Amino acid sequence: MYSCTNPKQPFYVANNVTITADGQKILSRLYQPLIGHLGMSIYITLANEFNSLPLSIDYKVLYQLQEQLDCGLKDIFDSIHKLEAVGLIKTYLGNNPRLGSIIIFKLSEITNAQEFFSTFLLSSLLQEKVGIVAFDNLVKDFTPSIFQGLNDAKDVSSGFFDVFKLTGDHAIEPSQEVMDAKKVIAADSNSKVDIKMGKMIQKIDWQFLEDLLLKYHIPANEVDSHRTEIAQLMTFYQLGEQDFTKLATMCLHAGDKKLDMKLIQRMAHNQLGQQKLVHTVEQQLSETKSEDSLIPDFDNDEKKLLDDVNSNQPLDYLYKIKEKKVDM
């Protein structure tokens, strides 16, 4: 543990942290019993001290931090040690050509309540600090409130493929621009897009798929590294585990132990694209027949006429009608 007794020691906050309203609530109700009110004040104070391009004159010294918090250096570092222990701050020692040794504080984002209670060291310490009754009340307060009527309700939401259409290529493999956008824009670990796939979603038995591919010397980690692409391919073309294995093995060369997903995607598009179109047409025809089944039953004469029509080719049936008219 690092401590400093020199009030003229320069310090710097290395990163920018935004404290949201939810973060403030978690900091005050869950973290404050562990780090104390001074630790909470230090975290908030340091969060406001970030300067992206500091000059030598922009570095503050510990004495200024003492004045802001109205306490001694020992109390400050005791609280900083608590902040370090719960993962909210990391402390580094650096060097500045003009100022010499400097303290660098790197702040961590305030975790959400679920992650806090999932970290057993933190939740166990909180229970010891506040007691069992207060701890249980905190758990209730931070438990998401869900309308009870949802338990028996049926999800009738539209799926992605129920509403939108993508070309076969883009549904299976995003364009290069889309892939580049993922790299450029940093993902927020606490924010995830949940797209319901709709009618095309299917469950995949990954263990079964790995066992099938292992027979062809494809290791399990190779399947894991391509799970997203495999799932999209199997979902789009409605393939089972054995169907995908057959498709993948057609793209293997002697000695291959890796899945060539681009080649597999091209093979699927070439061999299954037309099949998928036929399946879609058959499904639509099946739905049409289901609607036809709602028509009231025919009488005997109408049924006999319908059977006669269905048992002949259209031209043959017209020829028979013409012959009957001639006989009459």
N, C-alpha and C positions, 0 to 999 in steps of 0.2 A: 504494500500500500504506500502510495506516495503522499507526502505532506510537505508544505512549504511554510516557513516562518518569516519570509522576507516580504513585507507589504509592497515593495517596489517591483516584485516579480511580474513581468508582462504575461498576459494570457490572451488566447484567441479562440473563438468558437468556429469550428471548421465547416459546419454545414447548417443549412436552413431547415428548421422544423416548424411546421404550422400546427398550432394547438387548436383543434376544432372544439365545438361545444360538447360533443360526445367525449372527446379526449380530456377536456377539462373535468367532466363528471367522473371519468374513470380515474384520473389522476388524484382528485380530491377524495373520492370515496373508497377506492381500492388501494391505491399506492400510498396515500398520505399516512395511514396507520403504520406503514412499514418504514417510510423515509422521514416522517415528521413534517411539521409545518415549514421548518426551515429548508428541508430538502425540496419540498414542493416549490418554495419561493426561489431557490437557487435554479431549479430547472426552468421555471418560467422566465426568470431574469436572463439566463444564458440563451434561451430560445430567441430573445429579442436583441442579442448582441452580435448576430451574424453580420459579417461584412465581406462580400465576395472578393473584393480586391483591396485588401488593407495596405496602407502605407505604414511606415514606421510610427508616424504620429497617431495612427488609428488604433494601435494596440493599447488596450487598457491594462492597468496594473491591479494587483489584488487589493490594494488599499481602496480603490474605487468600488470594488465589489463589497468590501467591508462597510463602506459608507451607505451603499444602497440597501444592504441587508441589516445594518446596525448591529453587528456582532463581530466577534474575534475570529482570527484565522483558524484557530483550532476547531471552533464550532463549524466553520464553513467546510473544512476538510473532513470532519467527522460525518457531516451530512453528504458530502460528495462521495465518500466511501460507501454510504448506504445506497446512493443513486447508482454507483458502479455495480454494487452487489445485485441489485434487482434488474440490471440491464438497461437502465435509462441513459447512462453516460459512460463513455470510455475516455480515459485520460492518457495523453501522450506527452512526452518531452521532446521538443524540437530545438532547432537552432536557427537564429536569424543573424545574418552577417553584421548587422548594426547593433542589434539589441542583445545578442548572445542567447543564452538559454531562455526558451519560452515554454509555457504550458499550453497545450492544445486540447480543448474539450470537443469531443464528437458526440452529439446527442442522437439518441434513437427515437423513432416515432413511438408514441404511446400505443401500446397494443390494445386490441379490442377486448371486451369482457370475456368472450369465449376462449381466446388464447390465454388470458390471464388465469382463468380458473382451470384451464388444461395444463398449466405449468404447476405441477403439484408442490414444488418448493415454495412458490409464491402463495398459492391458495392455502397451504398448510400453515405458513407463517402468518397469514392474515387471520386464520381461525384462532391461532394462539394469541394474537394481539387483541382481537375484538371479542373473543368468546364465541361459543357455539350458537347462541341465540341470535346475536347480531350478525354472525356469518351467514346463518340460514336466511335471515332477512335480506342480506345483500344478494344472495343467490336468487331469491324470489324477485328482487327489484331489477336484476339484470337478465332475468329470463324473458325471452321475447314473448310478447302477448299475441296469441293466435286465436282467432274466432273459432269457438268450439264447433260451429256448424260445418266447418271444413272437413271434419273427421268423416262424416257420412256423405259428403257432397261428391259429385262426379265431375272430374276435370274435363271440360268441353272446350278448352282453349284450342285455337288453331295452331298447327305446327308450322315450321318454317316452309317445308315443301308443300303444305296445303295451300299456302298463299302465294309464295314466290316461286319462280322458275329460274334455274341456272343451267347453262349449257353443261353437257357431260364433262368437258375438260375442266371447267371452273368449279364444278361441284366436287370433283375428286382432288384436283390439284390447283390451288390458288395461283393467280398470275404472279409474275415476278414483282410487280409494283405492290401487290398486296403483301407479299412476303417481306419486301423491303420496309413497308410501313410498320410491320411488327417490330423490326429491329430498331427503327428510328424512334418510335414512340415507346417510352418506358411504361411497362404495365404496372398498375397499382395492385400490390399483392392482396389488398383488402377489398378489391372490387373485381368481381367476375361476372362475365356475361353468361346468362343461363338461357340458351336457346333450346326450346322444345322442338324436336325434329318432326313430330307429328306421325303420320301413318307410316313413314319410312323407317322409323326407329326400330332397332332390333337388338336383342341381347346377344353378346358374343361370349362363348365359353373359351376364354383365353388359355386356360390350362389344356383343354382338349386340342386347341389349335397349335399350341406349342408342342404337344406330344406328337401330333401328326407331322409337323415340319421337322421335328427332331429325327424322324426316320430318314429324312433326306439330308441329315447333318446340318440343319439350320438351328443354331443355338437359341435358347429362350431369350437371351438379352437382345438378339437381333429383332425378334418379334416385339419386345418391349419398346425398343427405340423407334419403331414405326407404327405404334398403336393407333395414333390419330389417323394416319393415312390409310391403314388397313380398315379401321372402323368406317371411315368415309366411303371407301371402295365397296365394302361388303354391304353397307346400308344402301348406297345408291343403286347397286345392281342386285340387291336382295340375295346375297350369296350366303350359304352356310359355311361352316368351318372346312368341310371336305371340299366344297366347291372352290374356296379360295386356295386351299392346298394344291388342288389339281391345276389351277391357273398359275400359281407360283412356280410349281415344278416344271411347267412348260417353258418357263423363262430361265431355268437354271442351266449352267454349263458345267462340264466336268470339273470337279474340285471346288465349285462355288459353295461358300458357306454364308453368303449374304443375300438379302432380298433386294433385287433391283426394282425398286418401286416404280420408277418411271417406265421401265419395260413392261412391268405387270399392268400398269395403268393403260398403256397403249394396247396391250393384248386384250384387256377387258373391254376397252372401247371398240376395238375391231371385231371381237368375237361376240360380245354380249350387248353391244349398243342396239343392233337391230332386234335382238331377242327381247330387250327391255321395251322397245317400241311395240312389238307384237303383244307382249304381256299387258301393256297399258290398254291397247285396243280391245283385247279379250276381256279385260276387267270392265271396261266401259260397256261392252256388249252384254256381259254377265249382269251388270247393274240394270241394263235396259230390259233384259229378260225377267229380272225380278220385278220390275215395275209392271211388265205385261201380265205377270201372274195375278195381279190384282184385278184383272178384267173378269166379270162374272162368267160362270160356266156356260158353254154353248149347249144348245139342245142337240138331239141325236143327229138330225139332218145336217146341222152346221158342223158337228164333229166329223161326220162322214165326208163332207166336202173338204174340210181342212186336212184330213188324213190323205184324201185323194190328191190334193195340191202338194202336200209335203212329200208324197211318194213318187212324184214325177219331176223331171226337169222342166223348167218353165216352158221351153219350146214344145216339148212332148205333150204337156198338159194343154197348151193352146191348140195343138194339132188334134187332140182327142175331142176337144169342144167343137172344133170345126167339123169333124166327122159326124158328130152327133147331130149337128144342125143340118147337115146334108141329108142324113137318114130321115130326119123329120120332114 
